[in-house]
Amino acid sequence: MAKVVYVKLRGAKSGRKSGSVTSKRVKDTQGKATTVYTVNAESRTFGEDLRYAFEQNVRRARRENMKRFGLADRVRKGG
């Protein structure tokens, strides 16, 4: 009989928001609201905080690309 083993695939902090990352809703030049993530440079977990902010920006960019182009990762080549 095979033994079933359960293992977490992601790290303990991966995908979690740290207290050093803050998000603010601001308006861009056209007046549309957007979310901006700021990272505290004095934080002991600066690397993890920066990665979290980057992941959030990539998630937003992929969602926007999917809406505009139908592809999450790249833009279709024009014909």
VEXMI-653448 format. One record per residue (C-alpha): residue in one letter; x, y, z. Coordinates in nm, 4 decimals. Each point is the difference from the previous one (the first is absolute). Example, Ala and Ser with C-alpha at 12.3 -4.5 7.8 and 13.67 -1.06 7.14 Angstrom:
# VEXMI-653448
("A" (1.2300 -0.4500 0.7800))
("S" (0.1370 0.3440 -0.0660))
***
This chain:
# VEXMI-653448
("M" (0.0000 0.0000 0.0000))
("A" (0.1340 0.3429 -0.0940))
("K" (0.0495 0.2636 0.2673))
("V" (-0.1699 0.3364 -0.0673))
("V" (0.2114 0.3032 0.0869))
("Y" (-0.1318 0.3574 0.0133))
("V" (0.2519 0.2784 -0.0577))
("K" (-0.0488 0.3750 -0.0313))
("L" (0.1344 0.1122 -0.3365))
("R" (0.0333 0.3684 0.0833))
("G" (0.2250 0.1564 0.2615))
("A" (-0.1382 0.1190 0.3296))
("K" (-0.0017 0.3707 -0.0922))
("S" (-0.0746 -0.0324 -0.3704))
("G" (-0.3070 0.1925 -0.1086))
("R" (-0.0625 0.1568 0.3385))
("K" (-0.0088 0.3713 0.0595))
("S" (0.2536 0.1250 0.2485))
("G" (-0.0582 0.2917 0.2344))
("S" (0.2715 0.1945 -0.1823))
("V" (-0.1968 0.0101 -0.3264))
("T" (-0.2760 0.2557 -0.0288))
("S" (-0.2421 0.0568 -0.2834))
("K" (-0.1504 0.3331 -0.0967))
("R" (-0.2726 0.0875 -0.2476))
("V" (0.1099 0.2953 -0.2141))
("K" (-0.1225 0.1571 -0.3230))
("D" (0.2110 -0.0098 -0.3148))
("T" (0.0326 0.2795 -0.2562))
("Q" (-0.3336 -0.0936 -0.1641))
("G" (-0.1786 0.0008 0.3365))
("K" (-0.0394 -0.3794 0.0288))
("A" (0.0578 -0.1514 0.3443))
("T" (0.2894 -0.2429 0.0296))
("T" (0.1716 -0.1831 0.2866))
("V" (0.3615 0.0790 0.0842))
("Y" (0.2039 -0.2260 0.2294))
("T" (0.2741 0.1574 0.2111))
("V" (0.2767 -0.1874 0.1810))
("N" (0.1809 0.1171 0.3139))
("A" (0.3721 0.0085 -0.0827))
("E" (0.0926 -0.0356 0.3707))
("S" (-0.1914 -0.3289 0.0382))
("R" (0.1810 -0.3152 0.1122))
("T" (-0.2056 -0.1924 -0.2578))
("F" (0.0680 0.2410 -0.2872))
("G" (0.0658 -0.2769 -0.2558))
("E" (-0.3240 -0.1818 0.0768))
("D" (-0.1937 0.3275 0.0045))
("L" (0.1407 0.1032 -0.3368))
("R" (-0.0851 -0.3401 -0.1454))
("Y" (-0.3581 0.0287 0.1282))
("A" (-0.0424 0.3439 -0.1600))
("F" (0.1479 -0.1340 -0.3273))
("E" (-0.2356 -0.3011 0.0027))
("Q" (-0.2986 0.2301 0.0440))
("N" (0.1135 0.2183 -0.2920))
("V" (0.0512 -0.3049 -0.2248))
("R" (-0.3448 -0.1346 0.0958))
("R" (-0.1586 0.3325 -0.0935))
("A" (0.1918 0.0206 -0.3302))
("R" (-0.1020 -0.3531 -0.1007))
("R" (-0.3646 0.0709 0.0819))
("E" (0.0124 0.3171 -0.2115))
("N" (0.1696 -0.1833 -0.2896))
("M" (-0.2678 -0.2699 0.0126))
("K" (-0.2730 0.2638 -0.0270))
("R" (0.1702 0.1872 -0.2842))
("F" (0.1666 -0.2728 -0.2068))
("G" (-0.1406 -0.3363 0.1098))
("L" (0.3442 -0.1156 0.1164))
("A" (0.1390 0.0394 0.3497))
("D" (0.3733 -0.0103 -0.0696))
("R" (0.0656 0.1571 -0.3369))
("V" (-0.1549 0.2074 -0.2710))
("R" (-0.1029 -0.1557 -0.3308))
("K" (0.2145 0.0928 -0.2979))
("G" (-0.1706 0.2312 -0.2460))
("G" (-0.0639 -0.1367 -0.3407))
***
